[in-house]
């Protein structure tokens, strides 16, 4: 279970385009292990963008911060999944600039896992795992690493795709009508994280907790809620609701759950959030899911 951030570098443009409130190094040191980097070409540089709004950080700076994290003595055995998405229309230059920036950066290509398959954790410690949402097959055509062949826009029911024998279930319904759809949003983005039992193929679930649409579903409203919902003044956001869901699953207080934590379905996958640090306990709860019901010899044990 890897906690992540949606629009990782979107620190500007409150309340429409801002999705995070802390810098990348803070996110990584807080336990974030999946980052969502959106880039566009600005002159001869790749710069972080959210849609058409610049977020000002060059890709080169992001690469330096990743290298620093993955080579520091205390975190050199960690792994970071890096989703790269193109936010402009220059499909010819974009992949070449991505490759050039990576090759010039500390660590170069050796810092990256670039195969189009889901690796085991032991294969990628100390590496950045490329998840490319741009281009076609291979650097020549624009993409490399884990590469989804489809990504339907805001599919309410989610979608699935095959990655070299692993089934990747994806939930990215973001264009919800308004804050009134928060309960439905929470249901869709949590149920996909419950690992299926006795499934014939390995399964990876990717769930975006984020949502945004104008004018009644802005990112901070959906993630954080508004007012004092405990006093019936306002409404509760996605993050708080998901945190309560995790607590119920971990403690067995949800109806129908076995008291024995080893007997409960595991919570697994990648969960990408807006404003991940509110409430402060949600990232530790996601991380705790890796230790409940885990058996010796499973992925991540060593």
C-alpha positions in Angstrom: 0.0 0.0 0.0 1.7 3.1 -1.2 0.4 6.6 -0.3 0.8 9.2 -3.0 -0.1 12.7 -4.1 -2.1 13.9 -7.0 -0.6 16.9 -8.8 2.4 16.6 -6.6 3.9 20.0 -7.6 0.6 22.0 -7.7 1.5 24.5 -5.0 0.0 27.6 -6.7 -3.4 28.9 -7.8 -5.6 28.5 -4.7 -8.4 27.4 -4.8 -8.6 26.2 -8.4 -5.3 24.7 -9.3 -3.5 24.3 -6.0 -3.7 20.7 -4.8 -0.8 20.4 -2.2 0.6 22.6 0.5 4.1 21.2 1.0 7.2 20.8 -1.2 8.3 17.5 -2.7 11.1 16.8 -0.2 8.6 17.2 2.7 6.2 14.9 1.0 8.8 12.2 0.5 10.0 12.5 4.1 6.3 12.2 5.2 5.9 8.8 3.6 4.6 9.7 0.1 5.9 7.1 -2.3 3.8 7.8 -5.5 4.2 11.2 -7.1 2.2 12.6 -9.9 4.4 15.0 -12.0 2.7 17.0 -14.8 5.0 18.8 -17.2 4.9 21.2 -20.1 7.6 22.6 -22.4 8.5 26.2 -21.6 11.2 27.3 -24.1 13.7 24.5 -23.9 12.8 23.5 -20.4 10.3 21.1 -18.9 8.3 22.9 -16.1 5.7 21.6 -13.7 2.1 22.6 -14.7 -1.4 22.0 -13.6 -3.4 22.2 -16.9 -2.4 25.6 -18.3 -1.2 27.1 -15.0 2.5 27.0 -14.4 3.6 25.6 -11.0 7.1 27.0 -11.7 9.3 24.1 -10.6 11.7 22.8 -13.4 11.8 19.0 -14.0 15.6 19.2 -13.3 14.9 20.4 -9.7 12.4 17.5 -9.2 15.1 15.0 -10.4 17.7 16.5 -8.1 15.3 16.1 -5.1 14.5 12.5 -6.1 18.2 11.7 -6.3 18.9 13.3 -3.0 16.1 11.2 -1.3 17.0 7.9 -3.0 20.7 8.2 -2.1 20.5 9.6 1.5 21.7 7.0 4.0 18.4 6.9 5.8 16.2 6.5 2.7 18.5 4.8 0.1 16.4 1.6 0.4 13.1 3.3 -0.4 11.3 3.3 -3.8 9.4 6.1 -5.4 6.9 5.6 -8.2 7.0 8.6 -10.6 4.0 9.2 -12.8 4.9 11.6 -15.7 2.1 13.2 -17.6 2.4 15.7 -20.5 0.4 18.9 -20.1 1.1 20.4 -23.5 0.6 19.3 -27.2 4.2 19.0 -28.4 4.3 15.2 -28.5 7.4 15.2 -30.7 9.7 17.1 -28.4 8.3 16.1 -25.0 9.7 12.6 -24.7 13.1 13.7 -26.0 13.3 16.4 -23.4 12.3 14.0 -20.6 15.1 11.6 -21.6 17.6 14.4 -21.9 16.8 15.8 -18.5 17.0 12.4 -16.9 20.3 11.7 -18.5 21.8 15.0 -17.4 20.5 14.6 -13.8 22.3 13.0 -10.9 21.9 9.3 -11.1 21.0 9.4 -14.8 19.1 6.5 -16.3 20.6 4.1 -13.7 18.4 5.6 -11.0 15.2 4.5 -12.9 13.3 1.3 -13.3 12.2 1.5 -17.0 10.5 -1.8 -17.8 6.9 -2.0 -18.8 5.8 -4.4 -16.0 5.0 -4.2 -12.3 8.1 -5.1 -10.3 8.5 -6.6 -6.9 9.7 -4.2 -4.3 13.0 -6.0 -3.9 13.9 -5.2 -7.5 13.5 -1.5 -7.2 14.8 -0.4 -3.8 16.8 2.8 -4.3 15.1 3.5 -7.6 12.5 5.7 -9.2 9.8 3.6 -11.0 8.7 5.2 -14.3 5.0 5.3 -14.9 4.6 7.1 -18.2 1.4 8.9 -19.2 2.8 10.2 -22.4 3.8 8.9 -25.8 3.7 5.5 -27.3 6.0 2.5 -26.9 9.7 3.1 -26.1 11.7 6.3 -26.1 11.6 6.5 -29.9 7.9 7.0 -29.9 7.6 8.8 -26.6 7.0 6.5 -23.6 9.0 4.1 -21.4 8.4 2.2 -18.2 5.0 1.2 -17.0 2.7 2.6 -19.6 -1.1 2.4 -19.5 -2.5 1.8 -23.0 -5.8 3.6 -22.0 -6.8 6.3 -19.7 -10.5 7.3 -20.2 -11.3 10.7 -18.9 -13.0 10.7 -15.5 -14.5 7.2 -15.9 -17.1 6.9 -13.1 -16.9 3.1 -12.9 -13.1 3.0 -13.3 -11.2 0.9 -15.8 -8.7 -1.9 -16.0 -5.7 -2.8 -18.2 -3.2 -5.6 -18.5 0.5 -4.9 -17.7 2.5 -8.0 -18.7 0.2 -10.4 -16.8 -0.7 -8.0 -13.9 -4.2 -6.6 -13.9 -4.1 -2.8 -13.1 -7.5 -1.6 -11.8 -7.7 2.2 -11.9 -10.2 4.6 -10.4 -9.8 8.3 -11.5 -13.3 9.7 -11.4 -12.5 13.4 -10.7 -15.2 15.4 -12.4 -17.8 15.0 -9.7 -20.9 17.3 -10.1 -20.5 18.9 -6.7 -19.5 18.4 -3.0 -22.8 16.5 -2.6 -21.1 13.6 -4.5 -18.4 13.2 -1.9 -19.9 10.1 -0.3 -20.1 8.4 -3.7 -16.5 9.5 -4.5 -15.3 8.0 -1.3 -17.0 4.7 -1.9 -15.5 4.3 -5.4 -12.0 5.3 -4.4 -11.9 3.0 -1.3 -13.6 -0.2 -2.5 -11.0 -0.6 -5.3 -8.2 -0.7 -2.6 -9.6 -3.9 -1.0 -7.5 -6.6 -2.5 -9.5 -9.3 -4.4 -9.2 -12.8 -2.9 -8.3 -15.8 -5.0 -7.8 -13.7 -8.2 -6.0 -15.7 -11.0 -3.6 -12.8 -11.8 -1.6 -10.4 -9.7 -3.6 -7.1 -9.2 -2.5 -3.6 -8.7 -5.1 -1.0 -7.8 -4.6 2.7 -8.4 -7.0 5.0 -6.7 -7.2 8.8 -7.0 -8.9 10.3 -4.0 -8.8 13.7 -5.7 -11.7 15.5 -7.5 -12.3 18.9 -9.1 -14.9 20.6 -11.1 -16.3 24.2 -11.2 -17.8 25.8 -9.3 -18.9 23.5 -6.5 -16.2 20.8 -6.4 -12.9 22.7 -6.0 -9.9 20.6 -4.9 -9.6 22.0 -1.3 -13.4 21.7 -0.8 -13.4 18.0 -1.9 -10.3 17.0 -0.1 -10.7 19.0 3.2 -14.4 19.7 3.4 -15.8 22.9 4.8 -16.8 24.3 8.2 -17.5 22.2 11.2 -19.3 19.0 10.1 -19.3 17.5 13.6 -21.6 20.4 14.5 -23.7 20.0 11.4 -22.1 23.2 10.0 -20.5 22.4 6.7 -19.5 19.0 5.2 -16.8 16.4 5.7 -14.1 16.1 3.0 -12.8 13.0 1.2 -9.5 12.8 3.3 -11.2 12.6 6.6 -13.8 10.1 5.4 -11.1 7.9 4.0 -9.2 8.1 7.2 -12.2 6.9 9.2 -12.7 4.1 6.6 -9.1 3.0 7.1 -9.4 3.0 10.9 -12.5 0.8 10.7 -10.7 -1.6 8.4 -7.6 -1.7 10.6 -9.5 -2.1 13.9 -12.3 -4.4 12.7 -15.0 -2.0 13.8 -16.7 -2.0 10.3 -19.7 -4.3 10.1 -19.0 -7.7 8.7 -15.2 -7.6 9.3 -13.5 -10.5 11.1 -12.0 -9.6 14.5 -8.8 -11.4 13.5 -6.8 -8.9 11.5 -5.0 -11.7 9.6 -8.3 -12.9 8.2 -9.4 -9.6 6.8 -9.0 -8.6 3.1 -5.8 -6.6 2.7 -5.8 -2.9 1.7 -3.4 -2.6 -1.2 -2.5 -0.4 -4.1 -1.6 3.2 -4.7 -3.7 6.0 -3.2 -3.1 9.5 -4.6 -4.4 12.4 -2.5 -4.9 16.2 -2.6 -3.6 18.0 0.5 -2.3 14.7 1.9 -1.3 16.2 5.2 -4.8 17.0 6.4 -5.7 15.1 8.4 -2.2 14.4 9.6 -2.8 10.8 10.3 -4.0 9.5 7.0 -0.5 8.7 5.5 0.5 6.7 8.6 -2.8 4.8 8.4 -2.1 3.8 4.7 1.4 2.7 5.7 0.0 0.6 8.6 -2.0 -1.4 6.0 1.3 -2.9 4.9 1.9 -4.5 8.4 -1.6 -5.9 9.1 -2.0 -9.5 7.9 1.4 -9.6 6.2 3.1 -13.0 6.2 6.7 -13.9 6.2 8.1 -14.1 2.6 5.6 -11.7 1.1 6.6 -8.7 -0.9 8.2 -6.0 1.2 9.0 -8.4 4.1 12.8 -8.1 3.6 
